[in-house]
Structure formats: C-alpha cells, structure tokens
Amino acid sequence: MMTPDDASHTPVGIDLLIRPQWIIPIEPAGLTLTGHSLAVDKGRIVALLPDADARRRFQARATVELPGQVLIPGLINLHTHAAMNLMRGFADDLPLMRWLSEHIWPAEAKHADAEFVHAGTLLACAEMLRGGITTFNDMYFFPEAAAEAVLRSGMRAVLGMIAIEFPTRYAADADDYLAKGLAVRDRYSDEALLGFSLAPHAPYTVADKTFEKLATLAAQLEVPIHMHIHETAHEIEESLKLHGVRPIERLRRLGLLSPQLIAVHAVHLDPAEIELLAREGCHIAHCPTSNMKLGSGIPPIAAAQARGVNFGLGTDGAASNNRLDMFHEIRHAALLAKAATLNAEALDAHGVLGAATLGGAKALGQEAHIGSLLPGKAADLCAVRLDEWTMQPCYDPASHLVYAAGREQVTHTWVAGKLVMNGGIPTQIDVSELLDIAGLWHTRLTS
C-alpha cells in the first residue's frame, strides 16, 4: 500500500489514527489486511500501513483502537428517495403502479412540501449513518430542503434535479422542475459534501423534448443522469405501445446513453440491452430488496457484470423497502445473483462489497475521492464489530460482512474524517428530535 515518505524519523502530526483488527480497503480488490492502521489528517486518508510503521511515523492527536472490528470504506447508497422515510410502511404489499397511483402520488400531492422533505431527509440521514452509509444518491422534490438536512447530519449526498412532466407542490412542469433544480445547484456549489445529478423520474413520465434538453445539460454540466429504467414488464409493454420501441432503445435514440447514465433497477434487460449498456459505459443502480418487495423481478446483474457493466447498490426509499440498510442490499444482491444463475460463485463477498462502495463511487463519477481506502481519498469510513458471540467463529471478515453482520454491528461512521455516528448514536442530531418528527408526520399522514 502507499505510505508517506519516511526520510525523516520525526513523527508527523496527524488528526487521527485508527487501529482495527482487520481492514478491507476495496482497492486492491479481494484484499483483507491485519495488523494495519489507517492514518487520517484534514479529512483525508494519509496512509494505510503496518501498525509498527504507523507508530513510528505518526503522532496522532486521537487514536481509535478497534479490536474485533473491521474497517471498510463508507457504504454508498446509489439510489434512494430519502424524504420518503416519512412513508415507511405507508402502503405495503402492492405492485409498483398501484402502489404509486393509488397511494404514494396522492399522499405526496397532499403532504410533500419543503417541511416534509427536510423532516424525512433528516430521519433518513440518521438511519443511513447508523448503518455505515456515508454517501447517498437522492431523487426527490425540494432538493434545497434535503440539502439543509444533509448538511446538518454531516453526511455526503448527490441530490437529484428532478424532471417530470406533471405538476406537484414543487413545480408546474419539466422546465420549472429543472430551473428550480439548477438554482439549488448554484446555491450550494461551494458545499464539499453536496453534489447534484439530473434526475428524470422514468421514461414513462418524461417526454422526448425534455430528454433532449437533459442530454444537452448533462454534457454541459458534467453531472450524472439518475433515472428509473426497465423496472417492470408493464413499463416496457407501455413503451412498445406508445413509442414502438423498448425504453432503453428510446433513450439511445435521444442521446441519453453514456457513462453519465445511472440506470436504476434495470430489472428487465435482454442480452442486446446489456451489451448496449456495456458499450456506452452506463452504470446500474441495483436495488434488490425493493425489486423483490414490489414484485418487479430479479435483474441479470451477473450477466451485466460479466459484460463489464459497473453497478452499485441502492436501497430505494423506505416506502418501498422499509429499511435504508445497505447490509440488507449487500446480502440480497449476493444471494439473488446465485439463485438467478444457479451458480454459487456468482457475485462473491469481495465483489458485492466492491459494488456497495467503489461501484457506487464510479457511477457517481466520484471514484477519485470516495469508495476505497487509498491515500488521498476522503476519510469516509465504517467500522463493524465482528467479535459478538452470535457471529463466532469468524474465518473471513469479508464473508462475515456479507452473510452474517448487520447494521446493528456498525460502531463508528466517519465522513471526511469527522465522526458522525458513534456507538449507534448520531453525533450531529438528537435522537429525541427524530422521534418527535416521526410522531408528528405519522399523525399528519393518518389524519
């Protein structure tokens, strides 16, 4: 691993030295280190090196000893609707279009204002930090309200600049949505923890004219395009009736397929579409739990991976998943890949951990800054305890993270070197306030 210049024997002052039992850096792939320390200064990783070298080379202002724990990069939630935490369990056990048209869209029309978005996003941030998630890619209305909640929580987010044709409490039409989203992007351009994406909802809610405008904006702004694609068989059937082609082919003709595209769900792909996504350098946000719960299907992730398509993992919103828990997504992704291919070697432990970290970073265009524990990257970190009696013995920490551990084993979460969750409690948000918020909105949504 890279280490600092050791020409001088004088210890270098740094902010933080972390000494866990194991470290899984993600880069190089498949590596698990023991007897190593991670050095952090000014929010960035300085070095990953053997404990003895760390003691000799650094004088840390704080040292965190983590016996029985594994340190990994912060998890990246590649697709969610954070504010929908206020709708957790609101309408369960329904297929996607009934769920949306009969329950979610009517509730949003009545309640989804800036106050709703700030409250729901604050709840979501706290939940995600509890489970070691340090970055999330969001798609929802009122991104300025979400931005304030994210900054208060101390985590990192990419906020969607929504595009959809029908009016909501946020905007009147697609042009209005984009104008408001771009204004928010300009307002928060100096915030290091915030990024932005273009976020057309889905092919069935966005017109060709809007897609053409988005393709131009994406090229000008160099931001991701974050969109639900091929989530259900019904979506594809309707596209064939209305446009004469499947949604991905329509997007190709409109210039939307590129390395900037994050195809969310991508459940129903044929071999030619997988090849097309690979050739154009597109990414997939795989949301296994939501896909199962809504009965949408199982995407061909192993086939996409074999063709070189990069993918990350997402929780979707708490209304269609009920937990913003990346440990669930990691485990479900690995197991579904094996079940779908009848191949126990499909999507192994290190591979799925890579998807939950570096895969998400690549999709967001942020792999130079987050997603692994290389020196120079931001110190976005997650520590997980593997020494509880219910998980013994532990032969392979990577396997344990995927198949045995859960978010309840996460002990510390750091974002840019700052401890934002300690011992299961967020450091920036009062838990009693979160309970009050949840109670207030439960009353409003059920009255």
Buried (B, 14 or more C-beta within 10 A) or exposed (E): BEBBEEEEEEEBEBBBBBBBBBBBBBBEEEBBBEEBBBBBBEBBBBBBBBEEBBBEBBEBEEBBEBEBBBBBBBBBBBBBBBBBBBBBEBBEEBEBBEBBEEBBBEBBEEBBBBBBBBBBBBBBBBBBBBBBBBBBBBBBBBBBBBBBBBBBBBBBBBBBBBBBBEEBBBBEBBEBBBEBBBEBBEEBEEEEBBBBBBBBBBBBBBBEEBBEBBBEBBEEBEBBBBBBBBBBEBBBEBBBEEBEBBBBBBBBEBBBBBEBBBBBBBBBBEEEBBBBBBEBBBBBBBBBBBBBBBEBBBBBBBBBBEBEBBBBBBBBBBBBBBBBBBBBBBBBBBBBBBEBBEEEEBBBBBBBBBBBBBBBBBBBBBBEBBBBBBBEBBBBBBBBBBBEEEBEEBEBBBBBBBBBBBBBBBBBBBBBBBBBBBEBEBBBBEEEEBEEBBEEBEEEBEE
